[in-house]
Amino acid sequence: GGILDDYLRTDGVWILTRNKQFYQTNNEKECAEKCEAERNFNCRAFLFTRKKLQCLTLAENTKMTVSFNSTDTVLYEKKIYLLQCRRGIGKDYRGMEAKTRRGIPCQKWAEKKPHKPNYTPEKHPNAGLDENYCRNPDGDESGPWCYTTDPATRFDYCNIPECEGQCMQCNGEDYHGELSRTESGLECQRWDAQEPHTHGFTVKHFPEKDLKMNYCRNPDGELRPWCFTTSPTKRWEYCNIPRCTTRPPVSGLGSQCLSGKGEDYRGRIAVTESGNACQHWNTQFPHRHGWIPDRYPCKGLEENYCRNPDGEKRPWCYTANSSVRWEYCAIPHCDGTEQEIAGISSVPTQVPLPEECYRGKGQSYRGTTSITASGKKCQAWNSMFPHRHEKTPDRFPNADLRDNYCRNPDGDNSPWCFTTDPSITWEYCNLKRCDDRTQE
């Protein structure tokens, strides 16, 4: 998180510029500080010569003037002035677009005609009100704008595209940007580091989640991208990534039948495999839950249709039966065959099989029950939602922490699991102890 992180470095380049200031500095960092403090003009870049330790702050960058090769010279350009797209509402947009979305040229911010401006370079020196470039000095939700040269139109918005990767669609599961600070300003811990916080989110275990450097990511279906922090007193925190204003590309209507785990199923079946009607996703009765449609805009949580928002084995729903929290749904396979339910999963999931029992404390239990004693669904061991925890498969490699099956990795009294109920962290599982005679 140093000052030079805000600059793009290019070795062996010199640029011609009218406005520049010479300084004597010891290194590039000191030169960057001169650029930040420059008051003679708006500093967009600086040149540093290694032999002479000479620093030149510049009003122009490579987008505004010509450049040529020069040995022993390093050019640093402020990234913010190179972006021709906007991040979020574009309050920090410093590109060179100078016409409105209707094509009308912008009025210069320093001029008084044809419109007398409320926002001027004198009143708002840090808002980047250069020339007649589109800006957003007042934090307008609709993005950058300008006063126009049309006397009949005082101001209008500009058509600035959003920076791809700098905003998030849905819950940010596909965010691949380079933000690496949390919403409170803490620097993120690298994903390949285990200090100051140990965790199970490694490239080895999540190869498809793009866990690069210390960039904010959402590998576990959280509300939005997050990271572990470099502060020993704060394990993790969300990152403040703006939601894209353009809608995500529509990938068809979604599947009307079951393929894979059914995460893209968007059919209208709303009854469980045992015949229970599904509870509506936008209600909290009879079962309270965290899968609220407004929080998860791309999970298809419409009406009370069966869905698979959390990577379960297949689509499911909370039931309208107060004594049965949730159940899987019977969705026809896309290949036309009846739903193949092999072995134990053909039995209603709320009732463990007679042979589903544990011996001793259940540390050797390897069954597939995933329901707690009160009927709650178990959270997957490699998930951190809704509960963050340390009981990950890589930390307990011999405990068989597969899927969301009940296990006893820590020598508790009997098999247990974290629950998918945000208000209940964990519970013992709906399992019986095996007959003592068979235990021997």
N, C-alpha and C positions, 0 to 999 in steps of 0.2 A: 503493500500500500504506500509506496513512496511517491514523491512529486512527479517523477519521470514517467510513472505509469499512465499519466494523462496525455503523453506525447507519443507520436509515431517517429521512430528513429530511422534515419537513412544515412549510411556512411558514404563519404566521398562525393557529396553533392553541395553545390553552391547555388543560391538563387539571387537574381537581380532584384533589388528593391529600392524604392525611393525613400521610404521612412525607415530609418534604423538608428540604433544607439550603440556605441561601443562601451564595453566594460572590461575590467581586468578581473578575472575570477580564477579560482583554483581547480574547479571541476564543473561538470555538466549540471550537477544539482544546484550549485550556486548560481549558474547562469539561468536555470529555470526559475529560480526565486526572483531574479532580476526581471524576467519576462512577466511573472505574475504581478510584480510591483510597478511595472511600467506605467507612467502617467502621461508621456508625450504622445502616445497613440495606443490603439488597441493591439496588443502584442499577440500575433497568431502563430509565431514560430521563433526559433533562435538558432544561430550558427555558433558552433564551438570549435576552435582550432586547438589541437592537442599540444603542438610545439610551443606556440606563443601564449597558450592559456588565455586566448582572447574570446570574448563573448559578444555576439551581435544580436540584439533583440530586433525583431522584424515585424512590420505591419502587414506584410503579405506572406502567402504560402504558395506552394506549387500549383494550386488551382487558380491563382491570380496572376502569376508572372512566369518568366522562363527560368529554367534551371540548366546547369551544366556541370561536368565532372570537375572535381577539385580534391586532390589528395590531402590527407591530414585534416579534413573537415568533416564534421558531423552535423547533419541537419535534424533538428527536432521540431515537429509540427504538432500543434495542439489538435488532438483527435476530434474535438468537438466542432472545429471549423472545417474538417474534412468530410464530416457526415452530411450527405445530401438527403437524409431521411430524418424522421423525428422519432423520439422515444416517448411513449405515452402521449401527453397533451402537448409535447414539444416546447416546454418552458425553457429548455436548454438548447433548442435548435439554433444553430449559427450558420446554416447554409446560405446560398446566394440566390434562392428563388426570390423574384422581385415583381411578380404579377399575381393577381387574384385568380381564384378558380375559374372565373369567367374571362380571364385573359386581359383584364384592365391593368396597366402598369401602376405600381405602387408609388405613392407620394413619399419623398424623402422625410425621414423622421424629424430632421432639424428645420424643415421648411414650414411656413404658416399658410401656404396656399396650395390647393383651393380650400383646404380644411385646417382649422386651428386645432392642433393636436393636444390632447391631455397627457400623452406619453411622449416625452422628449429625452434626448441623450443627457441633457443637464439634470432633469428630474430623476432619471433612472439610469445612472452611469453603468450599472452592472447587468443591464438587460440586453446588451449587444445591439443597441439601436443604431447600426451603421447604415449609411447610404439609405436605400429604400428597400432593404431586405425584409422579407416576412419574419415576424417575430411574435412571441407571446408574452409580453411583459406583465400582463395582469392575470396570468394563469387561467385563461379562458378554456373551458372544458372542450370546446370545439377545435382547439388547436391554433397554430400560428395564423396571424392576420396582418393587415396593413391598412393605413389610410389610402384611399385610391386617388388617382388623378382625375377622376370623373366628378365634377361638382355636384352631380345629383346623387352620388353614392359616397357617403362619408367613409365607410370602411367595409371590408369584406374579407372572408377567409381565403387562405391559400391552399392549393392542392399539394400538400407535402406527404409523400408516402411514408408509411411506418417502417422503421428499421426491422427487417426480418431477424428474428432471434432476440430482439431487445424487448419484445412484449410477449405475453403468454396467451395462448388459446386455452379454453377449458380450465383445467386445474394446473396447467403448466407441466403435465407429464412429458410433453414433447419440447419443453424449453431447452434450447441449446446455447443460450447467451453466455456472456462472460462476467456477469455481475457476481461479485465475491464478497459482498458485505451484507449483513443482516439489516432488518428494518430499523434497529436501534444504532446501527453504525459499527457493529463488531465485525472484525475480519473473520472470514470463514476458515476453518481447519481443512487441510488437504484431505481428500477422500482416502489417499493411500497412506495416511499417517494415523497412528493410534494414540497420539498425545495432542492436547491434554485429555481427550476423551476416547476411550476404546469403543469400538462399534463393529457391526457386522456388514456395513455397506461398503464392500470392496468390489473392485472390478472383477475379481475371480467369481464372486457369487452373483453379481449383477452386471454381466458383460454387455447387456443391451441398453443399459441406463445412462451411458455417456458420462460416467463419474470421473471427469477430467479435472486436473488441478484442484482448485478449491472453489469451483464455480457452483452457484446455487442450482440445485436439482430437485426433482420430485420423484424419487425411485419407488415410493411405497404408497402412492395414491393419496397423499395428504391434500389439504385444502389448496395449497399452492407451494411453489418451490421453497426449500429451506436448506440449511446446512448446519453442521456442528460448528461451534465457534471456537476461536483461539483463547477465549476467556475460561479459566479453570472453574469459575463459579457459574457459568451459563452453558449448559450442555448443548442446546440447540436453539435455533430461532428461525422464524420465517424471514424471507427476503422480500423487499418491497419492489416487486416487478409489476409494471402496469399491464392491465388486460388489453389485448389488441382490440381496436374498435371495429376492425373488419372481421366478419364471421369466418369460422374455420371452413375449409372446403368441405362440401357435402359429399360423403362417400356413399352415394346411392341412398336407398331408403332404410338400409340396415337389413339384416337377415331376418326372414320370416320363419326360419327353421334352425335347428341346432347344428352348428359346426364348431369343432374344437370345444372350448369351454362355454361357448355361447355368449361371449362378452359383447358381440355385435348383434345379438338377438334383439329385434325391435317389433316382434309380433304382439298380439293382443291376448294371449292366454293369461288369465288372471285367477287361476285356481291351482292349488298345490297337488302333488301326486296322490295325496290321501283324500283329496276332495274338499279341503278347507279353502274358503274364499280368501283372496289376498287383501291385506290392509293397504289403503292408499298411501303412497310414499310421502305425500305432503301433510299427513296427519300423524299424531303422536298417541293415538288410541286404537286398540288397547295396548300397544307396545311402544314405549319410547325408544327412539333410535337416532343415529347421527346421519343417516342417508337422506338429507334434505335436498330436494330438487334444485333450489336456488344455489346451493353450495357446490353442486356437481352438475353443471349445465350440459355436459356432453355424455352423461351416462344413460340418457333415455329414460329417466325416472318419471314417466308419465302415468297418470291415473293410478291403477293398482296392478299394472302389467308385470309379469315375471321378468326379472332382469338379473344380470350378473355384474354389478358395479365393482366388486372387490376381488375378482380373480378366483372365485370359488370353482368347484368342480363343474357346475352347470347352473343355469338360471334358477333363482329362488325368489321368495318374497316373505315379508312378515305376514302372519295370518290374522284374519279377523276373529279368530278363536283365542280368547284371553288365556287359555291354558296351554296353547301351543305357540311359542314365540315366532318361529320361522320354519319353513320347509322348502325342499327342492320342488321344482315344477316338472311335469312330464311334457317335454317339448319334442315334437317329432324330428328325427334326424333329417338332414338335408339330402341324404342319399335315398330317402323314401322308405327306409326300413323303420320298424317300430323302435322306440328308444331302447338302446341296449343297456340294461342295468344288470351288471353281472354280480353274482355272489351276494355279499352282505348288504350292498347298497339297495337291493330290492326290498329290504325290510324298512319300514318307516324309520327315519333317522332319529326320531325322538326316543325310540326303544332299543337299547342295546341287546344284542343276541345273548342267549343263555351262556354261550362260551366266552362272551366278552366280559372277562373278569380279570382280576389282578392278584398276584401273590405277594405276600410280604407288604412292602410299601409301594409296590407297583413300579419299581425302577426298571424292571425287565418287561413291562407291559408294552406290546407292539401292535395292539389292535387299532381299529379305525374309528372308534367312537369320537365324536367331536361336539358333544353336547354336555353342558354343565348340569349339576344336580338340580338347578332351578329351571332348566330348559333353555338356557342361553347358548347361542352359537359361539364356538371357539374362534379366536383370532389366529390367523396363520403365524407360525413362529418366526418366519422371516419378514413379517410385516411390523411396522411401527405405528399402525393406525388401528383402532383409536388410541392404543396405549403404547408408549415407548418403553423399552425394556432391554435388559442385558442377556436374556435367555435366547441367544441366537444359535442357529445350527453350527456356525463355525466356532463358537466358544464352547459348545457342548457336543463335539463331534460323535461321541459314543452314545448319545441319548436318543438318536433317531428322531430328531425334531422335524418330521416331515409334515407338509401341508398344515392342517390345523388340528391334528390328532392329539388326543389327551396323552400327556406324558408326565414323568416325574424326574426332571433333570437334576433337581437340587436336593433329593432325599427328603422330601416332604412326607406327610402321613399317607398320601395316596395320590394317584394321577390327577392332574389339574390342567388348566389352561387359562390364558388371558381371554377375556370375553370381548365380543363385538359391541357390547353395550358401553357407551362412553362413560356411564356413571358407575359401572362395576369393573374394577381392574381385573380381578381373577376369581375363579371359583374352582372347587373340587369337581370332578366329573361324575356323570351319571353311570357309575360302574359299581359292581358288587365285588366283594372279595371272593376268590375261588374257595371251594370247600377245602378245609384244612387237610383232609386226608389225601386229596390229590396233590396238595402242595408238596408233600414229601416225595 
